[in-house]
Amino acid sequence: MIRFSVVTITYNASGVVGRTLDSVLCQTYSGIEHLIIDGASTDGTIAIAEEYKQRSDASSNGHKVIICSEPDKGIYDAMNKGLTQCSGDYVVFMNAGDTFPSADTLQQIVSRCQLSEMGTDCRPGVLYGNTDIVDGEGRFLYPRRLQPPKTLTWRSFKSGMLVCHQAFYARTDIAKNIHYDTQYKFSADVDWCIRVMHETERMELPLCNIGIVVANYTEEGTTTKNHRASLRERFRVMRHHYGLLTTLAMHAWFVIRGIVK
């Protein structure tokens, strides 16, 4: 059976983490390892996680829940801790507030990509799908503006982060060797996805477009200061991977089309 490592990063997230945990708990697919990597929360997040683990352990869903709570150096440091501990065939980051859109999302991913019919060495390096944006209560707002292309490569992100981080499933044997670069404070996920796809191409592995919505992502209110810092950092990431001239040209196109976000 294909196993998924779902990694949830939390810090004082008691107001939103419950729906994420419930979303994993109700997955009908049994091959799930759920790692909750917490940054030493003080607001009750851990109590919610422990209660969730008890419910999961008492159920017949076959899921394995692991909770780790200790201080970290930020979200990307915590994600690296999750990568170190995960043992599934594929890893996806589903953070506090984000959810799977249906109880059979993971089962559909396995079926649509025909993963059970493939040998271990030839399985896709990346599985990817669509994302819907939800509000702070988990209610649908609209489909994510940037949509995954039919065919994805590491070069695709020249046009922006076309696949949401929560809709990006990396083969764990690849992901474990590509940690998040913690020099980035806002865009290490973009850099990581590009590097994972680059390694997938080097290994001559396919990338599988799942073709359905596989994640609900919570809309965030970002301050102008952080928004601008994020854009500057993303420029650095793109310049590193695609070169200065290409990055300048693409950002000019972003401005013209009015799609910088």
N, C-alpha and C positions, 0 to 999 in steps of 0.2 A: 504493500500500500504506500502511495505517495504521502509523505508527511509534511505538514506546513508548520513552520515556526512563526507564530504571530507575536510580535514584540510591541508592548505598550509602555511608553515612557510617561511617567507621572511625577508631578510635584505639586502638592497642595491642590489637588484636582477633585476634591470630594463632590463638588457641584456638578461635574460632567462625566466623571469616570464610570459611573454606574451604567450608563447606556452603552458604553463601549464594551464593558465586561458582559453585559446581558447579550449583546450582539454576538460575542464569541461563544457564550454558553449555549445559545440556541442553534448554533450551526449543526446541521444534521450529519455533516461529514465527521468521522471519528478520528481521523489522523491529524490531530491538532496538538501542538505543544505551545502553550501560551506563557510567555515570559513577561512579567510585570516588573519593570526596572524603575524603581522609585528613588527620588533624590532626598530621602529622609524627610518626608512630609510630616507636618505637625497638625494637620487639620482634620484628621479622620480618614484620609485616603487609604491608609494601610488597613484600618478596620474594615472598610468596604471591600478591599481586595481579599482579606482573609475570609470574610463571610462568603465572598464569591467562590473562593477556592473550596470551601466546605461544600457549597452547593454543587460545584462541578464534580468533586470527588465522590459525592453521594449519588450522582446521576449515573446513567448508563451510556453517556456520550463518548466515553473512551478518551477524553481530553486529559492532558497533563498540564497542570498549572504550577508555575514556579514564581515565587515572589522574592525579589531582592531589594532591600531598602537600605541605602547608605548615601552619604554625601557624594556629590559628583561635581564636575567642573562645567556643567552645562548640558544642554540637550544632546549635543553630538558626542560628548564624552559618554553619556548614558547609552546612546545608540551603539557605540563601540562595545560597551559592556554587554549589551544584548547580543551582538554578533558573536562575541567570544563564547557565550553560553549556549547559543542555539544549536540544535542538532537535527532539525528537519531537512527535507530535501530542498525546500524553498523557504525563503524568509521574506516577510512583509511587515512593515511598521504601521501599526494601527494605534495612533496615540489617543490620549484621553479626549473624549468628545466625538471622535470619529467612529463610524460603524460600518458593518457590512449591510448592504441594502436588503438582503433577504436571508432566510434561514438556510437556503441551499446554495449560497454564493460559492463556497469552496468546492462543493460537489459539482457545480456547473463548470468551474475552472478546470477541474480534472477531466470532465467529460468533453468539453469543447476543444481542449488542447490534446486530447487523446493521450494523456500522460501515462496511463496504465499500460498502454500498448507499446511503449518505447523502452529501449534498453537504457540503463543508467547513464552511459557515456554520451548518448545522442539526444538526451532531453534538452529542450530549449534552455538557453542561458538566462532568458528573461521572459516572464509572462506579464502582459500588461492589458489594461482595460480602461473603461471610461469612469468618470467621477461626477457625482451630483453634489451641489453645494446645499448645505442645510443651515438653519439658524441655530441659535444657542439652545433651543429646546429640541433640536433634532428634526425639525420640520423642513420639508423640501422647499427650496427657494428657486433654483434654476440649474440647468446643466452647466458644468464648468465650461468657461469660455474657450479655453484651449483644449482641443480634442486630439486624441491619439491618431497618428496617421495609420493607414492600412499596413504599411511597411515601415518599421522603425529601425534606425541605426544610431550609432553614437553621434553622427553628424546632424541628426534631426533636431537636436536641442539648440542648434544655431537659431532656430525660429522661436525660441522660448522653451520653457519646460512643458512639453506637449503631453507628458504623462505625469499625473499627480503622484507624489511620493507614496501615498497610501494605495495606489493602484499599480504599483511596480513591484513585482515578485522576482527576486533574484535567486538563482541557484545558490544554495548555501555554500557549496564547496568553492564557488567563485567569490561570493560576498565576504567570506571569512578572511580572505587575503587582501581585501580592499577596504580598509577602515576609513571612517569619515575624517576628513582633514579638519582638525579643531582650530586651525588658524582662521577659518571662516566662522563667523558668528550667525549668519543668516542664510547662507547659500551652500553649505557643505553638502546638503542633500542633492542639489543640482550637480555639483562636482562628482559626488559618489555615483550617481546614476550614469553619468557620462563614462566614468572609468569602468564601471561594471559592463556597460554595453561595448566599450572598446575591447575589453578582455574577451567578451563573448565573441566578437568578430575575429579576434586573433585565434581563438580556439575553433573557429569555423562552426559555431553553433547557431541554430536559428533563434529568432525571437518570435513568440506566439502572441498574436493579437486575439484576446479572448472575445472581443466583439460585444460585450455587454457592460453595464455599470457594475463595478466591483467594489466601489467605496463611496461612502457619504462623508464629505469633508466639511467640517464646521467653519463657517465664515468667521474671519477674525477681524477685529478692529485694530489696525496698526497705526501707531503715531506717525506723523509726517517725518519726524526725525529718523525713526527706524526704517520707514519706507524708503527714504532717500539713501540711507546707509546700505540697505538691502540691494538697491539698484546699483550702487557703486560696487558693491562686492560681487554681484552677479556679472557685472562688466569684467571684473578681474578674472572670474572663473571662465567666462567665454573667451577672453583674450588668451588665457593660458592654453585652452584646448583648440581654438580655431584661428588664432592669430589676430593681430591688431587691426589690419585692414578689413578683414571679414567682419570682425566685431563692430567696428565703426559703421560699416555699411548696413549691417543688420539693425543696429540701434537707430540709424537714420530712418530706416524703413519702419521700425516700430513707432517712431514719433509721427511720421507721415500718416500711418494707418491709425494712430491713436490707440495702440493696443498695449503700451507699456503699463504694467500694473504692479 
